Amino acid sequence: MLRIARFMLCTCLASAARAQVVTVDEGSFALVRNGERIGREDFSIRSAPSAAGRMFVTQGTVVTGTHRLAPGLNADTAGFPVRYQVEVREDRQVTESYAGQSAGNRYSSRSQRDDGESAREYRLPSGTVAAEDGVIHHLWFVVRRGAGSRVPVLAPRRGTLDTLSVELVGTERLTIDVREFEARHFRVRGGSDVSIRDIWVDLQGRLLKVSIPSSKFVAVREEGPR
């Protein structure tokens, strides 16, 4: 009986661990262009259970002036997009809604704008991740592949598939909200806009800072991760 009780306890603990929702990263970025603050991005990246196993669930809100972008992404443990949706508002009015989901390596999407509705379908290569234009926390899926990686990246609303290369520049120290962090500095190259993105993450892989020199844009954590 004691062995049975121990077995049942272990089984319950294992089930509880599988069901646990784990916060991978969460916080907010100050968005700056030409030295002037233009907005803010709030985000969360969590690992959660699903019928198909664990899944990354991300949510965010990007506000710049009267423009508001609210993306939500579910991805498998490799970062492959399973479901994605985003709502775009201007002056509190919805100007676009977008939803996409994958079945195997096929990804289908539908968007609704003021000028009408459109639908598209793609065949995504293995290893694809989704990174929406103007959404900083989606870059986490790119840099987590590590230095030397070439990552297929879907820009959902733009409807393009690019391959980005990830390089390690080195290890640096960043000060965020009077706290110092040892950070790995990655450089991401490629994409249809050929912009270089400099991305800093802490030793746990949590995003700290993103810089796009060509557009004089910087996103910095308002508070360092804890």
For each residue, the residues with C-beta under 8 A, 3 or more apart:
1: 4 5
2: 5 6
3: 6 7
4: 1 7 8
5: 1 2 8 9
6: 2 3 9 10
7: 3 4 10 11
8: 4 5 11 12
9: 5 6 12 13
10: 6 7 13 14
11: 7 8 14 15
12: 8 9 15 16
13: 9 10 16 17
14: 10 11 17 18
15: 11 12 18 19
16: 12 13 19 20
17: 13 14 20
18: 14 15 49 54
19: 15 16 49
20: 16 17 49
21: 46 47 48 49
22: 46 47 48
23: 26 44 45 46
24: 45 46 47 56 206
25: 43 44 45 137 140 205 206 207 225
26: 23 43 44 45 46 225
27: 42 43 221 222 223 225
28: 40 41 42 43 221 222 223
29: 40 41 43 136 137 207 210 219 220 221 222
30: 37 40 219 220 221 222
31: 37 38 39 40 41 62 64 136 217 218 219
32: 35 36 37 38 217 218 219 220
33: 36 38 215 216 217 218
34: 216
35: 32 216
36: 32 33
37: 30 31 32
38: 31 32 33 64 65
39: 31 62 63 64 65
40: 28 29 30 31 62 63 222
41: 28 29 31 60 61 62 63 135 136 137 219
42: 27 28 60 61
43: 25 26 27 28 29 58 59 60 61 136 137
44: 23 25 26 58 59 60
45: 23 24 25 26 56 57 58 137 140
46: 21 22 23 24 26 56 57 58
47: 21 22 24 54 55 56 57 77
48: 21 22 54 55 56 57
49: 18 19 20 21 53 54 55
50: 53 54 55 74
51:
52: 55 76
53: 49 50 76 77
54: 18 47 48 49 50 77
55: 47 48 49 50 52 74 75 76 77 82
56: 24 45 46 47 48 73 74 75 76 77 79 141
57: 45 46 47 48 72 73 74
58: 43 44 45 46 71 72 73 74 75 137 138
59: 43 44 71 72 73
60: 41 42 43 44 69 70 71 72 135 137
61: 41 42 43 68 69 70
62: 31 39 40 41 68 69 70 71 134 135 136
63: 39 40 41 67 68 69
64: 31 38 39 67
65: 38 39
66: 90 91 92
67: 63 64 88 89 90
68: 61 62 63 88 89 90 92
69: 60 61 62 63 86 87 88 132 134 135
70: 60 61 62 86 87 88 89
71: 58 59 60 62 84 85 86 132 135 138
72: 57 58 59 60 84 85 86
73: 56 57 58 59 81 83 84 130 138
74: 50 55 56 57 58 81 82 83 84
75: 55 56 58 78 79 80 81 82 129 130 141
76: 52 53 55 56 79 80 82
77: 47 53 54 55 56
78: 75 127
79: 56 75 76 127 129 141 144 145
80: 75 76 102 124 126 127 128 129
81: 73 74 75 84 100 102 107 124 128 129 130 154 156
82: 55 74 75 76 101 102
83: 73 74 99 100 101 102
84: 71 72 73 74 81 98 99 100 101 109 130 156
85: 71 72 97 98 99 100
86: 69 70 71 72 96 97 98 132 156 157
87: 69 70 94 96 97 98
88: 67 68 69 70 94 95 96 97 98
89: 67 68 70 92 93 94 95
90: 66 67 68 93 95
91: 66
92: 66 68 89
93: 89 90
94: 87 88 89 97
95: 88 89 90 113 114
96: 86 87 88 111 112 113 157
97: 85 86 87 88 94 111 112
98: 84 85 86 87 88 109 110 111 112 156 157
99: 83 84 85 109 110 111
100: 81 83 84 85 107 108 109 110 156
101: 82 83 84 107 108
102: 80 81 82 83 105 106 107 108 124
103: 106 108
104:
105: 102 123 124 125 126
106: 102 103 121 122 123 124
107: 81 100 101 102 121 122 123 124 154
108: 100 101 102 103 119 120 121 122
109: 84 98 99 100 119 120 121 122 156 159
110: 98 99 100 117 118 119
111: 96 97 98 99 117 118 119 157
112: 96 97 98 116 117
113: 95 96 116 117 118
114: 95
115:
116: 112 113
117: 110 111 112 113
118: 110 111 113
119: 108 109 110 111
120: 108 109 159
121: 106 107 108 109
122: 106 107 108 109 154 161
123: 105 106 107
124: 80 81 102 105 106 107 128 152 154 161
125: 105 128 152 161
126: 80 105
127: 78 79 80 151 152
128: 80 81 124 125 152 153 154 161
129: 75 79 80 81 138 141 142 151 152 153 154
130: 73 75 81 84 138 141 153 154 155 156
131: 135 138 139 141 142 153 154 155
132: 69 71 86 135 138 155 156 157
133: 155 157 158
134: 62 69
135: 41 60 62 69 71 131 132 138
136: 29 31 41 43 62 139 207 210 219
137: 25 29 41 43 45 58 60 140 207
138: 58 71 73 129 130 131 132 135 141 142
139: 131 136 142 143 188 197 199 207 210
140: 25 45 137 143 144 201 205 207
141: 56 75 79 129 130 131 138 144 145
142: 129 131 138 139 145 151 153 164 166 188 199
143: 139 140 146 166 186 188 199 201 205
144: 79 140 141 205
145: 79 141 142 149 151 166
146: 143 149 166 168
147: 166 167 168 186
148: 166 167
149: 145 146 165 166
150: 163 164 165 166
151: 127 129 142 145 163 164 165 166
152: 124 125 127 128 129 161 162 163
153: 128 129 130 131 142 161 162 163 164 191
154: 81 107 122 124 128 129 130 131 160 161
155: 130 131 132 133 158 159 160 161 162 192
156: 81 84 86 98 100 109 130 132 159
157: 86 96 98 111 132 133
158: 133 155
159: 109 120 155 156
160: 154 155 192
161: 122 124 125 128 152 153 154 155
162: 152 153 155 190 191 192
163: 150 151 152 153 190
164: 142 150 151 153 188 189 190 191
165: 149 150 151 188 189 190
166: 142 143 145 146 147 148 149 150 151 186 187 188
167: 147 148 186 187 188 189
168: 146 147 184 185 186 187
169: 185 186 187 198
170: 184 185
171: 182 183 184 185
172: 182 183 185 200
173: 180 181 182 183
174: 180 181 183 200 208 209
175: 178 179 180 181
176: 179 181 208 209 220 221 223 224
177: 221 222 223 224
178: 175
179: 175 176 224
180: 173 174 175
181: 173 174 175 176 202 208 224
182: 171 172 173 202 203
183: 171 172 173 174 200 201 202 203 208 209
184: 168 170 171 200 201 202 203
185: 168 169 170 171 172 198 199 200
186: 143 147 166 167 168 169 198 199 200 201
187: 166 167 168 169 196 197 198 199
188: 139 142 143 164 165 166 167 196 197 198 199
189: 164 165 167 196
190: 162 163 164 165 194
191: 153 162 164 194 195
192: 155 160 162
193:
194: 190 191
195: 191 212 214 215
196: 187 188 189 212 213 214
197: 139 187 188 210 211 212
198: 169 185 186 187 188 209 210 211 212 213
199: 139 142 143 185 186 187 188 207 209 210 211
200: 172 174 183 184 185 186 207 208 209 210
201: 140 143 183 184 186 204 205 206 207 208
202: 181 182 183 184 205 206 208 224 225
203: 182 183 184
204: 201 225
205: 25 140 143 144 201 202
206: 24 25 201 202 225
207: 25 29 136 137 139 140 199 200 201 210 221
208: 174 176 181 183 200 201 202 220 221 224 225
209: 174 176 183 198 199 200 218 219 220 221
210: 29 136 139 197 198 199 200 207 218 219
211: 197 198 199 217 218 219
212: 195 196 197 198 215 216 217 218
213: 196 198 216
214: 195 196
215: 33 195 212
216: 33 34 35 212 213
217: 31 32 33 211 212
218: 31 32 33 209 210 211 212
219: 29 30 31 32 41 136 209 210 211
220: 29 30 32 176 208 209
221: 27 28 29 30 176 177 207 208 209 224 225
222: 27 28 29 30 40 177
223: 27 28 176 177 226
224: 176 177 179 181 202 208 221
225: 25 26 27 202 204 206 208 221
226: 223
